[in-house]
Amino acid sequence: MVSDHMLGVKVFITNTLGRFMFLNNHFNYSSKILSIATKVVVNQVIFTPLFNTYFFGMQSLLSGDSLPEVRDRIMRTVPISMVNSCKLWPAVTAFSFTFIDPQYRSIFAGVIAIGWQTYLTILNRRAEIQESIEGPLGNTLEEVDLTTPQNPARKIEA
């Protein structure tokens, strides 16, 4: 029987390998610069939003949040993670397709992804704490009464 955590790891590994193999086999133009630039853009525009949405959604869902809470978590975390992704992954992708042999690209990206997933986990934790203080997305601390039974505060241990 596969645990939820192992299923997430398997999906991530398949995603990383599949993404780099897809990019390796497509967008190969006569201009190497155009090919690499296209691969960087496709990675940032298509794969990054999908992976980040999956990451934050599954983190929230597997921690027992309801679907509206999962949606709120995605809305709080994906936009900032997308901005910060643009600071790291274009360079990693360009370097990978310029200097790393195809069979080693997913390994190279996987090593970088360890640090990236640590950052995403920290961002997820901050959003979880923010949700416990502010309540549902769009509400401020003044608008949420955390003492009423209709909106109980979840205690989060640091």
C-alpha positions in Angstrom: 0.0 0.0 0.0 1.4 3.4 -1.0 1.2 6.2 1.6 0.0 9.7 0.7 3.5 11.0 1.2 5.1 8.4 -1.1 2.4 9.1 -3.7 3.4 12.8 -3.6 7.1 11.9 -4.0 6.3 9.6 -7.0 4.2 12.3 -8.7 7.0 14.8 -8.1 9.8 12.6 -9.5 7.6 11.7 -12.5 6.8 15.3 -13.0 10.4 16.4 -13.0 11.7 13.7 -15.3 8.7 14.1 -17.7 9.0 17.8 -17.8 12.7 17.8 -18.7 12.2 15.0 -21.2 9.3 16.9 -22.8 11.3 20.1 -23.0 14.4 18.2 -24.3 12.3 16.6 -27.2 10.4 19.8 -28.2 11.3 23.4 -29.1 14.5 22.5 -30.8 15.1 25.3 -33.3 18.2 26.0 -35.4 19.0 28.8 -33.1 20.3 27.4 -29.7 19.4 30.7 -28.0 15.8 30.6 -29.3 15.5 26.9 -28.3 16.7 27.6 -24.7 14.7 30.8 -24.3 11.5 28.9 -25.5 12.1 26.1 -23.1 12.6 28.5 -20.2 9.4 30.3 -21.1 7.4 27.1 -21.5 8.7 25.8 -18.2 7.8 29.1 -16.4 4.4 29.6 -18.0 3.1 26.0 -18.1 4.9 23.7 -15.7 5.6 26.1 -12.8 1.9 27.1 -12.2 0.8 23.5 -12.5 3.5 22.2 -10.1 3.0 25.0 -7.5 -0.7 24.6 -7.5 -0.3 20.8 -7.1 2.2 21.3 -4.3 0.2 23.8 -2.2 -3.1 22.1 -2.9 -1.9 18.7 -1.9 -0.1 20.1 1.2 -3.4 21.7 2.3 -5.6 18.8 1.3 -3.4 16.1 3.0 -3.4 18.2 6.2 -7.2 17.9 6.4 -8.3 21.3 5.0 -11.7 21.6 3.2 -11.8 22.4 -0.5 -12.5 26.1 0.2 -9.5 26.2 2.5 -7.4 24.4 -0.2 -8.5 27.1 -2.6 -7.5 29.9 -0.2 -4.1 28.3 0.4 -3.5 28.1 -3.4 -4.6 31.8 -3.7 -2.2 32.9 -0.9 0.8 31.0 -2.0 0.9 30.4 -5.8 1.3 34.0 -6.9 4.2 34.7 -4.6 5.8 31.4 -5.5 5.5 32.2 -9.2 7.3 35.5 -8.7 10.1 33.9 -6.7 10.2 31.0 -9.2 11.2 33.5 -11.9 14.3 34.4 -9.8 15.6 30.8 -9.8 14.2 28.5 -12.4 14.9 30.3 -15.6 18.7 30.3 -14.7 18.5 26.6 -13.7 16.6 25.7 -16.9 18.9 27.6 -19.2 22.0 26.3 -17.5 20.7 22.7 -17.6 19.9 22.9 -21.4 23.2 24.6 -22.1 25.7 22.6 -20.1 24.1 19.4 -18.7 23.7 16.2 -20.8 20.0 15.2 -21.3 20.2 12.1 -19.1 21.4 14.1 -16.1 19.1 17.1 -16.4 16.4 15.7 -14.1 19.0 14.8 -11.5 20.5 18.3 -11.7 17.1 19.9 -11.4 16.2 17.5 -8.6 19.1 18.6 -6.5 18.1 22.3 -7.0 14.5 21.3 -6.3 15.4 20.2 -2.7 16.2 23.8 -1.8 13.2 25.0 -3.8 10.8 22.6 -2.0 12.2 23.7 1.3 11.3 27.3 0.4 7.8 26.2 -0.8 7.3 24.4 2.5 8.2 27.5 4.5 5.9 29.6 2.3 3.1 27.0 2.9 3.7 27.2 6.7 3.6 31.0 6.7 0.3 30.8 4.8 -1.1 28.3 7.3 -0.2 30.7 10.2 -1.6 33.7 8.3 -4.9 31.8 7.7 -5.1 30.9 11.4 -4.8 34.6 12.3 -6.8 36.3 9.5 -9.3 33.6 8.7 -10.6 33.0 5.1 -8.9 34.8 2.3 -10.0 38.4 1.9 -10.8 38.9 5.6 -8.6 41.0 7.8 -8.0 40.4 11.5 -10.7 43.0 12.3 -13.3 41.3 10.2 -12.9 37.8 11.7 -14.1 37.0 15.2 -12.0 34.0 16.1 -13.9 33.3 19.3 -17.3 32.5 17.8 -18.2 28.8 17.3 -19.0 29.5 13.6 -15.3 30.5 13.0 -13.1 28.6 15.4 -9.4 29.4 15.3 -7.2 26.4 14.6 -4.3 26.2 17.0 -1.1 25.9 15.1 2.0 24.8 17.0 5.2 26.4 15.8 
